[in-house]
Amino acid sequence: MIMSAFLTSFSWRKVVIFILGAIIISVSSTILISLFGFEDFLSLEKIWESATQEHYSSEQTVNRLSAIPTLSKMLIPDFSDRLFGLGLGNCDTSSFAICNTPFYQNYGYLRYNFFSAAFLFLEVGFIGLGMYVAFFLIAFALIRKRIKRGLCNELHGKIALIMIVLSMILIVYNASLRAEGGYMAFFVIALPFIDKASSKYGNGV
């Protein structure tokens, strides 16, 4: 919502919506604290502590923000493996136990597959993870350029920019980009690049 507000033209309606949203969040937080005593849970210090703790749901699982340092220390002591990873598919998992990789059978209890960043780090290392992030950064820059030059539908371009930011958050937050929903994200990102080609054939996308 914040990014869409910056990408679109100014209006007082948006200002009012954000002010009302801030008021609702503040009042709701106050009610939660007064009814259930969530003072520590809603504080910035507690949120940061929860986000950066070494474990996630149990003592044996890795946390989203500390997963890479933890996995690097526990499982990948070799510097070259940290750079290039253990290979695509070598840490993968499946809903069928027979299809699980030996690596997952040994270390699946860590639940590294809950987070795309951790999964990518294990399979393709820092270099592969960096290239994956670079894809989104380059796409962001190219789409902005296409919007400025009028080479794509402006709405498509802005939606794609928002999707890129969300995708970069999802890399760390969960593993949804590795699931079926990831196809929709990449489809949206591709829209600004399809526009010009489609217009040649009179489709007016």
KOLVOKE-516644 format. One line per field, with one value per residue: residue in three letters; residue number from 0; x, y, z of N, C-alpha, C, O in turn. Coordinates in steps of 0.001 Angstrom, whole numbers, always signed. Layout:
aa	[ALA/...]
i	[NUM/...]
n_px	[X/...]
n_py	[Y/...]
n_pz	[Z/...]
ca_px	[X/...]
ca_py	[Y/...]
ca_pz	[Z/...]
c_px	[X/...]
c_py	[Y/...]
c_pz	[Z/...]
o_px	[X/...]
o_py	[Y/...]
o_pz	[Z/...]
# end
This chain:
aa	[MET/ILE/MET/SER/ALA/PHE/LEU/THR/SER/PHE/SER/TRP/ARG/LYS/VAL/VAL/ILE/PHE/ILE/LEU/GLY/ALA/ILE/ILE/ILE/SER/VAL/SER/SER/THR/ILE/LEU/ILE/SER/LEU/PHE/GLY/PHE/GLU/ASP/PHE/LEU/SER/LEU/GLU/LYS/ILE/TRP/GLU/SER/ALA/THR/GLN/GLU/HIS/TYR/SER/SER/GLU/GLN/THR/VAL/ASN/ARG/LEU/SER/ALA/ILE/PRO/THR/LEU/SER/LYS/MET/LEU/ILE/PRO/ASP/PHE/SER/ASP/ARG/LEU/PHE/GLY/LEU/GLY/LEU/GLY/ASN/CYS/ASP/THR/SER/SER/PHE/ALA/ILE/CYS/ASN/THR/PRO/PHE/TYR/GLN/ASN/TYR/GLY/TYR/LEU/ARG/TYR/ASN/PHE/PHE/SER/ALA/ALA/PHE/LEU/PHE/LEU/GLU/VAL/GLY/PHE/ILE/GLY/LEU/GLY/MET/TYR/VAL/ALA/PHE/PHE/LEU/ILE/ALA/PHE/ALA/LEU/ILE/ARG/LYS/ARG/ILE/LYS/ARG/GLY/LEU/CYS/ASN/GLU/LEU/HIS/GLY/LYS/ILE/ALA/LEU/ILE/MET/ILE/VAL/LEU/SER/MET/ILE/LEU/ILE/VAL/TYR/ASN/ALA/SER/LEU/ARG/ALA/GLU/GLY/GLY/TYR/MET/ALA/PHE/PHE/VAL/ILE/ALA/LEU/PRO/PHE/ILE/ASP/LYS/ALA/SER/SER/LYS/TYR/GLY/ASN/GLY/VAL]
i	[0/1/2/3/4/5/6/7/8/9/10/11/12/13/14/15/16/17/18/19/20/21/22/23/24/25/26/27/28/29/30/31/32/33/34/35/36/37/38/39/40/41/42/43/44/45/46/47/48/49/50/51/52/53/54/55/56/57/58/59/60/61/62/63/64/65/66/67/68/69/70/71/72/73/74/75/76/77/78/79/80/81/82/83/84/85/86/87/88/89/90/91/92/93/94/95/96/97/98/99/100/101/102/103/104/105/106/107/108/109/110/111/112/113/114/115/116/117/118/119/120/121/122/123/124/125/126/127/128/129/130/131/132/133/134/135/136/137/138/139/140/141/142/143/144/145/146/147/148/149/150/151/152/153/154/155/156/157/158/159/160/161/162/163/164/165/166/167/168/169/170/171/172/173/174/175/176/177/178/179/180/181/182/183/184/185/186/187/188/189/190/191/192/193/194/195/196/197/198/199/200/201/202/203/204]
n_px	[+827/+1927/+3957/+2447/+1133/+3199/+3855/+1712/-261/-633/-3241/-5884/-7546/-5991/-4273/-6074/-6910/-4533/-4058/-6345/-5858/-3510/-4514/-6376/-4683/-3166/-5159/-6143/-3866/-3581/-5924/-5441/-3223/-4311/-6279/-5038/-2402/-63/+2303/+5142/+5282/+4420/+6291/+9051/+11566/+11019/+9905/+12113/+13865/+12493/+12547/+15233/+16178/+17888/+16495/+13362/+10364/+10945/+13609/+15214/+14862/+15606/+15685/+14110/+15656/+18108/+18847/+20717/+23382/+23322/+22974/+25239/+27258/+26663/+26383/+27838/+30882/+32970/+34548/+34299/+31975/+30178/+30196/+29303/+27361/+25613/+24655/+22092/+18994/+20040/+19331/+16680/+13144/+10192/+6672/+6417/+8000/+9923/+11096/+12618/+15698/+18946/+20228/+18093/+16798/+18584/+18850/+16425/+14911/+15639/+14091/+14766/+13672/+11493/+12031/+12906/+15383/+17181/+17020/+17948/+20537/+21743/+21673/+22758/+24578/+26257/+26825/+24932/+22574/+22947/+22816/+20186/+18783/+19779/+18495/+15880/+16459/+17592/+15419/+13626/+14910/+14898/+12156/+11275/+12594/+11307/+8730/+9120/+9878/+7623/+7197/+5659/+2535/+1482/+167/+548/+3320/+3709/+2384/+4027/+6430/+5705/+5232/+7805/+9156/+7656/+8287/+11010/+10903/+9551/+11460/+13001/+11032/+9285/+8714/+7197/+7696/+8877/+6893/+3719/+2460/+4471/+4697/+2754/+3731/+6066/+4886/+3459/+5617/+6682/+4878/+5268/+7256/+6070/+4187/+4991/+5678/+3242/+1662/+2465/+1036/-1433/-2900/-3068/-2376]
n_py	[-1211/+1229/+1559/+1640/+4014/+5856/+5474/+6340/+9232/+12191/+12431/+13638/+11755/+9451/+10360/+10682/+8021/+6756/+8120/+7392/+4644/+4531/+5467/+3443/+1214/+2053/+2307/-322/-1729/-689/-1671/-4451/-4625/-3736/-5679/-8212/-7968/-7561/-6100/-6502/-8097/-6435/-4461/-2692/-3696/-6345/-7378/-7210/-8920/-11353/-11668/-12005/-14097/-17227/-19583/-20890/-22131/-24070/-25374/-26670/-25694/-23350/-19753/-17106/-14697/-15290/-17607/-18149/-17469/-19361/-21885/-21828/-21965/-24404/-26417/-25914/-25583/-25256/-22868/-22590/-24046/-22433/-20281/-21320/-23189/-26359/-27470/-27437/-28803/-30636/-30292/-30499/-31110/-33184/-33967/-36633/-39108/-40826/-39342/-37422/-35723/-37015/-35110/-33581/-35578/-35944/-33397/-32129/-31578/-29096/-27342/-25657/-25377/-23774/-21187/-19200/-17897/-19279/-21831/-21346/-20468/-22821/-24464/-22989/-21218/-18164/-16718/-17598/-16878/-14139/-13548/-14214/-12292/-10086/-10333/-9385/-6749/-5715/-6071/-4303/-1821/-1781/-1836/+566/+2311/+1689/+2558/+5343/+5964/+5386/+2847/+800/-288/+1899/+1237/-1543/-1558/-286/-2028/-4233/-3276/-3064/-5760/-6779/-5687/-6894/-9556/-9656/-9314/-11646/-13550/-13747/-14006/-16279/-19405/-19090/-18244/-20389/-22145/-22937/-20460/-18713/-18559/-16752/-14367/-13959/-13800/-11391/-9633/-9894/-8618/-5776/-6083/-7504/-5861/-4052/-5792/-7055/-4965/-4569/-6278/-5300/-5841/-4246/-4478]
n_pz	[+0/+809/-1106/-3477/-3065/-3333/-5987/-7427/-8389/-6331/-3921/-1875/-847/-520/+1491/+3623/+3933/+4779/+7169/+8642/+8677/+10231/+12659/+13266/+13553/+15752/+17753/+17799/+18638/+21202/+22392/+22254/+23953/+26387/+26862/+26621/+27389/+25677/+25684/+25503/+23213/+21136/+21054/+19517/+20113/+20900/+18551/+16799/+18151/+17946/+15185/+14590/+16080/+16634/+16148/+14829/+14896/+16739/+18814/+17032/+14486/+11821/+11747/+9829/+9336/+10373/+9206/+7092/+8172/+10282/+8978/+7395/+9296/+10566/+8538/+6180/+6121/+4333/+2269/-542/-1027/+267/-1417/-3927/-3349/-2810/-5074/-7577/-6777/-4996/-2377/-2246/-1642/-1352/-1554/-1537/+189/-877/-2865/-1652/-1158/-142/+1459/+2485/+3907/+5957/+7138/+7111/+9332/+10186/+8823/+6698/+4240/+4518/+3865/+1130/+746/+2424/+1308/-1320/-741/+255/-2035/-4220/-3185/-2046/-4364/-6280/-4918/-4819/-7574/-8056/-6554/-7907/-10363/-9823/-9083/-11450/-13175/-11974/-12445/-15274/-15856/-14725/-16441/-18853/-18272/-18025/-20635/-21992/-23038/-22213/-20795/-18347/-15946/-15825/-15550/-13045/-11328/-11672/-10578/-7884/-7381/-7676/-5455/-3404/-3972/-3387/-671/-10/-604/+1660/+3591/+3257/+1464/-806/-3426/-4560/-4881/-6507/-6640/-7256/-10023/-10822/-9787/-11350/-13830/-13640/-13367/-15883/-17547/-18319/-20243/-22200/-23308/-25476/-27557/-27978/-28851/-31458/-32940/-32830/-30552/-28339/-25556]
ca_px	[+0/+2808/+4630/+1473/+856/+4298/+3909/+561/-316/-1108/-4670/-6233/-8185/-4935/-3812/-7090/-6880/-3356/-4258/-7307/-5185/-2606/-5344/-6940/-3597/-2832/-6248/-6181/-2731/-3899/-6934/-4772/-2377/-5145/-7035/-4233/-1057/+934/+3247/+6457/+5159/+4210/+7375/+10025/+12655/+10564/+9756/+13460/+14398/+11835/+12947/+16649/+16584/+18537/+15563/+12042/+9258/+11480/+15053/+15920/+14587/+16293/+14822/+14214/+16712/+19399/+18987/+21952/+24533/+23208/+23250/+26640/+28088/+26354/+26413/+28713/+32108/+33899/+34321/+33822/+30576/+29386/+30091/+28584/+26314/+25758/+24138/+20640/+18275/+20676/+18736/+15248/+12234/+8982/+5583/+6622/+9236/+10907/+11729/+13430/+17140/+19651/+20498/+16869/+16545/+19468/+18769/+15111/+14358/+15952/+13042/+15345/+12806/+10441/+12460/+13595/+16777/+17954/+17028/+18842/+21911/+22254/+21825/+23567/+25555/+26116/+26841/+23624/+21583/+23162/+22309/+18726/+18366/+20127/+17443/+14788/+16954/+17720/+14055/+13070/+15499/+14443/+10733/+11183/+13017/+10251/+7607/+9496/+9938/+6321/+7314/+4753/+1365/+1954/-418/+1265/+4655/+3663/+2043/+5225/+7387/+5240/+5439/+9237/+9467/+7050/+9039/+12271/+10563/+9177/+12669/+13409/+9900/+8814/+9153/+6081/+8182/+9273/+5670/+2954/+2158/+5590/+4479/+1961/+4616/+6930/+4020/+3201/+6864/+6918/+3886/+5788/+8105/+5197/+3333/+5433/+5589/+1837/+1077/+2826/+13/-2718/-3668/-3265/-2325]
ca_py	[+0/+2398/+1721/+2061/+5431/+6641/+5314/+6999/+10676/+12629/+12728/+13762/+10508/+8578/+10901/+10359/+6572/+6422/+8650/+6503/+3369/+4696/+5570/+2116/+365/+2513/+1947/-1783/-2143/-319/-2613/-5736/-4526/-3625/-6906/-9429/-7721/-7844/-4984/-6936/-8649/-5366/-3483/-2839/-4553/-7743/-7766/-7430/-10111/-12514/-11794/-12339/-15212/-18285/-20651/-20429/-22691/-24914/-25232/-27357/-25076/-22085/-18580/-16517/-13695/-15841/-18938/-18311/-17632/-20606/-23006/-21724/-22430/-25793/-27417/-25607/-24929/-25014/-21555/-22724/-24473/-21258/-19425/-21921/-24065/-27809/-27892/-27375/-30056/-31509/-30083/-30355/-31998/-33539/-34485/-38075/-39350/-41510/-38349/-36505/-35875/-37450/-33945/-33253/-36654/-35762/-32077/-31533/-31136/-27678/-26616/-24632/-25247/-22802/-19858/-19273/-17458/-20378/-22900/-20933/-20445/-24187/-25076/-22219/-20406/-16704/-16200/-17864/-16057/-12772/-13448/-14265/-10957/-9155/-10415/-8486/-5372/-5329/-5955/-3061/-694/-1807/-1486/+2010/+2964/+1505/+3428/+6715/+6111/+5057/+1604/-203/+220/+2445/+466/-2815/-1294/+10/-3277/-5073/-2739/-3476/-7200/-7020/-5393/-7963/-10791/-9588/-9563/-13054/-14378/-13938/-14255/-17662/-20105/-19058/-18076/-21704/-22916/-22600/-19038/-17974/-18337/-15538/-13227/-13749/-13376/-9958/-8925/-9962/-7841/-4576/-6459/-8076/-4816/-3511/-6846/-7313/-3833/-4689/-7080/-4632/-6346/-3148/-4967]
ca_pz	[+0/+873/-2386/-4477/-2817/-3898/-7441/-8041/-8168/-5019/-3728/-461/-427/-20/+2769/+4628/+4157/+5579/+8523/+9297/+8917/+11374/+13861/+13541/+14059/+17094/+18667/+17902/+19463/+22576/+22873/+22473/+25141/+27588/+27085/+26681/+27896/+24644/+25627/+25007/+21874/+20168/+21095/+18434/+20594/+20870/+17146/+16271/+18801/+17350/+13785/+14451/+16929/+15857/+15811/+14375/+15668/+17808/+18988/+15947/+13192/+11586/+11638/+8489/+9197/+10809/+8612/+6312/+9075/+11047/+8080/+6989/+10420/+10905/+7472/+5047/+6599/+3227/+1673/-1922/-972/+636/-2599/-5046/-2873/-2931/-6377/-7763/-6555/-4013/-1053/-2499/-926/-2087/-721/-1499/+930/-1719/-3735/-868/-1343/+1072/+2303/+3216/+4859/+7114/+7765/+6916/+10622/+10353/+8110/+5838/+3065/+4791/+3426/-163/+862/+2996/+305/-2399/-243/+327/-3353/-5176/-2477/-2031/-5736/-6871/-4231/-5291/-8943/-7966/-6120/-8989/-11373/-9443/-9120/-12862/-13706/-11420/-13171/-16667/-15914/-14494/-17674/-19850/-17908/-18349/-22095/-22572/-23801/-21678/-20101/-17068/-14858/-15771/-15032/-11615/-10634/-11711/-9607/-6563/-7270/-7484/-4045/-2607/-4221/-2658/+733/+104/-634/+3054/+4488/+3169/+251/-1757/-4793/-5052/-5070/-7711/-6637/-7824/-11451/-10973/-9530/-12507/-14928/-13452/-13656/-17333/-18299/-18998/-21367/-23225/-23872/-26764/-28565/-28260/-29569/-32871/-33605/-32654/-29413/-27406/-24186]
c_px	[+856/+3471/+3662/+1120/+1941/+4314/+2763/+538/-940/-2617/-4947/-6912/-7145/-4429/-4779/-7061/-5700/-3480/-5227/-6686/-4260/-3382/-5897/-5881/-3246/-3890/-6304/-5051/-3000/-4914/-6311/-3945/-3219/-5883/-6156/-2798/+43/+2020/+4582/+6376/+5062/+5316/+8360/+11163/+12263/+10421/+11117/+14084/+13801/+12304/+14372/+17099/+17068/+17559/+14189/+10940/+9707/+12989/+15843/+15711/+15310/+15273/+15088/+15391/+18084/+19682/+20325/+23190/+24502/+23545/+24702/+27556/+27894/+26715/+27420/+29974/+33070/+33544/+33778/+32368/+29670/+29198/+29164/+27478/+26591/+25188/+22619/+20013/+18836/+20120/+17217/+14443/+10989/+7916/+5639/+7983/+10326/+11676/+12582/+14908/+17780/+19926/+19265/+16541/+17384/+19202/+17414/+14483/+14658/+14909/+13602/+14487/+11633/+10756/+13284/+15064/+17658/+18101/+18016/+20292/+22505/+22532/+22756/+24520/+25288/+26057/+25482/+22525/+21702/+22631/+20779/+18169/+18637/+19088/+16316/+15236/+17073/+16336/+13404/+13585/+14992/+12976/+10543/+11556/+11943/+9039/+7906/+9490/+8614/+6321/+6399/+3551/+1794/+1427/+296/+2641/+4660/+3298/+3263/+6266/+6998/+5484/+6908/+9625/+8900/+7834/+10348/+12051/+10265/+10381/+13115/+12250/+9409/+9307/+8085/+6544/+8656/+8055/+4921/+2640/+3261/+5412/+3709/+2828/+5478/+6125/+3759/+4450/+7141/+5997/+4461/+6664/+7296/+4460/+3721/+5306/+4140/+1218/+1399/+1748/-1384/-3545/-3939/-3277/-2019]
c_py	[+1253/+2643/+2181/+3529/+6319/+6589/+6026/+8478/+11008/+12829/+12791/+12501/+9542/+9050/+10524/+8865/+6182/+6945/+7762/+5141/+3432/+4764/+4206/+1183/+745/+2097/+433/-2303/-1850/-1282/-3976/-5725/-4506/-4925/-8122/-9219/-8054/-6769/-5391/-7394/-7555/-4321/-3747/-3768/-6031/-8238/-8065/-8696/-11378/-12754/-12305/-13490/-16370/-19344/-20080/-21006/-23600/-24728/-25838/-26708/-23746/-20960/-17871/-15554/-14226/-17195/-19122/-18393/-18942/-21814/-23010/-22283/-23922/-26782/-27157/-24877/-24560/-23713/-21656/-23181/-23316/-20336/-20014/-22881/-25532/-28353/-27859/-28751/-30930/-31343/-30063/-31388/-32230/-34003/-36010/-38365/-39975/-40534/-37342/-36781/-36384/-36286/-33593/-34329/-36487/-34463/-31389/-31027/-29665/-26777/-25441/-24393/-24304/-21439/-19975/-18916/-18576/-21520/-22574/-20935/-21847/-24752/-24321/-21231/-18911/-16129/-16409/-17031/-14604/-12562/-13449/-12906/-9933/-9178/-9423/-7025/-4867/-5150/-4669/-1857/-637/-1393/+6/+2789/+2852/+2382/+4869/+6964/+5785/+3786/+504/+485/+659/+1649/-871/-2621/-1062/-1224/-4190/-4584/-3141/-4965/-7537/-6778/-6487/-9272/-10797/-9771/-11044/-13981/-14713/-14455/-15699/-18290/-20077/-18887/-19398/-22594/-22423/-21107/-18191/-17681/-17039/-14302/-12930/-13345/-11870/-9150/-8888/-9047/-6607/-4898/-7069/-6986/-4399/-4548/-7103/-6204/-3876/-5421/-6515/-5117/-5268/-3560/-3808]
c_pz	[+0/-474/-3470/-4305/-3413/-5428/-8160/-7673/-6820/-5023/-2237/+53/+145/+1330/+3885/+4959/+5040/+7007/+9296/+9613/+10117/+12679/+14257/+14116/+15494/+18110/+18877/+18788/+20934/+23185/+23171/+23751/+26413/+27898/+27355/+27162/+26911/+24573/+25006/+23560/+20814/+20179/+19969/+18837/+20514/+19430/+16523/+16858/+18193/+15922/+13632/+15338/+16068/+15379/+15488/+15263/+16797/+17857/+17834/+14587/+13066/+11426/+10309/+8360/+9604/+10170/+7914/+7213/+9844/+10188/+7631/+8065/+10672/+9803/+6369/+5532/+5475/+2506/+254/-1963/-577/-567/-3647/-4628/-3124/-4232/-6442/-7595/-5469/-2601/-1131/-1718/-1763/-1104/-629/-881/+58/-2608/-2969/-1083/-46/+2024/+3127/+4242/+6121/+7868/+7582/+8199/+10886/+9706/+7287/+4607/+3303/+4188/+2140/-47/+1394/+2000/-812/-1960/-219/-1060/-4288/-4500/-2549/-3444/-6401/-6232/-4663/-6699/-8953/-7557/-7219/-10103/-11063/-9501/-10555/-13487/-13223/-12206/-14610/-16794/-15671/-15757/-18751/-19548/-18316/-19853/-22773/-23385/-23273/-21053/-18698/-15874/-14702/-15145/-13534/-10795/-10578/-10708/-8187/-6350/-7054/-6035/-3144/-2762/-3453/-1160/+941/+37/+776/+3895/+4458/+1861/-834/-3200/-5399/-5311/-6308/-7787/-7231/-9303/-11690/-10759/-10752/-13743/-14836/-13785/-15152/-18132/-18999/-20209/-22503/-23985/-25281/-27874/-28947/-29100/-31050/-33651/-33366/-31498/-28378/-25972/-23243]
o_px	[+566/+3546/+4016/+839/+1655/+4735/+2841/+1235/-1679/-3194/-4323/-6863/-7383/-4181/-4361/-7174/-5849/-3052/-4980/-6944/-4221/-2967/-5892/-6152/-3052/-3567/-6490/-5256/-2685/-4790/-6603/-3960/-2890/-6095/-6475/-2056/+991/+2598/+5091/+7278/+5569/+5279/+8497/+11667/+13069/+10771/+11269/+14750/+14511/+12445/+14686/+18282/+16695/+17763/+13885/+10616/+8936/+13566/+17028/+16330/+15596/+14136/+16165/+16079/+19107/+20646/+20997/+23991/+25543/+24313/+25319/+28518/+28859/+27276/+27824/+30092/+33894/+32383/+32890/+31609/+28530/+28159/+28327/+26724/+27668/+25230/+21941/+20452/+18180/+20403/+16547/+14969/+10764/+8216/+5001/+9006/+11509/+12778/+13212/+15324/+17215/+19866/+19370/+16057/+16952/+19314/+17276/+13622/+14003/+14846/+12986/+14561/+10852/+9856/+14238/+15907/+18754/+19176/+18821/+21176/+23649/+23527/+23473/+25204/+24252/+25330/+24946/+21639/+20698/+22056/+20158/+17198/+17836/+18826/+15857/+14470/+16703/+16104/+12701/+12810/+14688/+12603/+9731/+10923/+11693/+8395/+7049/+9136/+8496/+5535/+6367/+3561/+2396/+2153/+613/+3074/+5522/+3833/+3509/+6919/+7853/+5894/+7226/+10348/+9578/+8019/+10753/+12906/+10673/+10331/+13552/+12454/+9145/+10218/+8066/+5857/+8815/+8180/+5430/+2564/+3015/+5914/+3983/+2680/+5608/+6630/+3830/+4357/+7768/+6300/+4172/+6798/+7769/+4140/+2882/+4884/+3841/+364/+675/+1570/-2387/-4746/-4911/-4099/-1931]
o_py	[+2218/+3780/+3022/+4218/+7397/+7543/+6282/+8914/+10207/+13325/+12087/+12208/+8895/+8236/+10097/+8482/+5366/+6280/+7417/+4556/+2507/+4191/+3846/+443/-122/+1599/-36/-3211/-2660/-1667/-4589/-6680/-5172/-5247/-8957/-10187/-8757/-6550/-4724/-7125/-7728/-3382/-4882/-4535/-6870/-9378/-9053/-9453/-12355/-13899/-12971/-13829/-16476/-19943/-18936/-20412/-23874/-24012/-25542/-27135/-23087/-21195/-18016/-15593/-13663/-17865/-20134/-19312/-19571/-22678/-24067/-22991/-24630/-27845/-28094/-23665/-23659/-23481/-20890/-22754/-23230/-19692/-19303/-23346/-25904/-29560/-28212/-29731/-31882/-32159/-29655/-32380/-31549/-34380/-36612/-37908/-39687/-40845/-36485/-37936/-36202/-36447/-33336/-34020/-36843/-34423/-30199/-30148/-29045/-25584/-24379/-23328/-24056/-20618/-20750/-19559/-18804/-22105/-23419/-21350/-22041/-25453/-24942/-20476/-18459/-15169/-15488/-16533/-13917/-11514/-12763/-12425/-9025/-8148/-8706/-6159/-3730/-4200/-4009/-981/+445/-684/+643/+3789/+3811/+2891/+5543/+8055/+5895/+3648/-598/+1693/-117/+1416/-1287/-3419/-1584/-1440/-4845/-5397/-3513/-5383/-8478/-7581/-6954/-10006/-11832/-10316/-11631/-15090/-15830/-15253/-16285/-17761/-20953/-19338/-19505/-23671/-21594/-20547/-17066/-16671/-16315/-13306/-11772/-12626/-11161/-8097/-7948/-8727/-6401/-4067/-7146/-7151/-4391/-4234/-7344/-6457/-3273/-5215/-7165/-4857/-5349/-3059/-4005]
o_pz	[-707/-939/-4296/-5285/-3934/-6083/-9362/-6756/-6246/-5991/-1443/+1248/+1165/+2220/+4961/+6124/+5950/+7951/+10452/+10665/+10928/+13687/+15435/+15062/+16346/+19188/+20000/+19593/+21805/+24347/+24198/+24527/+27396/+29067/+28201/+27326/+27262/+23508/+24105/+22766/+19706/+19383/+19512/+18017/+20112/+19122/+15805/+16152/+17953/+15493/+12645/+15351/+14899/+14323/+15826/+16292/+17717/+17040/+17678/+13613/+14066/+11017/+9731/+7340/+9216/+10541/+8115/+7040/+10039/+10610/+7502/+7767/+10962/+10071/+5680/+5355/+5634/+2171/-121/-2833/-1031/-708/-4203/-5482/-3591/-4472/-5477/-8197/-5049/-1724/-182/-1214/-2763/+29/+235/-1389/+234/-3060/-3588/-1179/+1032/+3243/+4326/+5331/+7217/+9093/+7868/+8168/+11724/+10004/+7198/+3994/+2385/+4013/+2071/-671/+883/+1866/-1205/-2710/-631/-1247/-5073/-5191/-3037/-3698/-7018/-6927/-4851/-6993/-9765/-8142/-7443/-10723/-11951/-9924/-10850/-14235/-13989/-12591/-15113/-17729/-16343/-16098/-19481/-20465/-18886/-20299/-23993/-24322/-23821/-20816/-17955/-14908/-13587/-14314/-12827/-9708/-9565/-10054/-7383/-5267/-6327/-5446/-2229/-1791/-2925/-463/+1943/+569/+1052/+4811/+5508/+1225/-1699/-4117/-6615/-5894/-7061/-8881/-7666/-9798/-12647/-11467/-11149/-14605/-15840/-14416/-15641/-19282/-20178/-21107/-23637/-25162/-26182/-28987/-30117/-29950/-31842/-34852/-33659/-31437/-27628/-25204/-22031]
# end
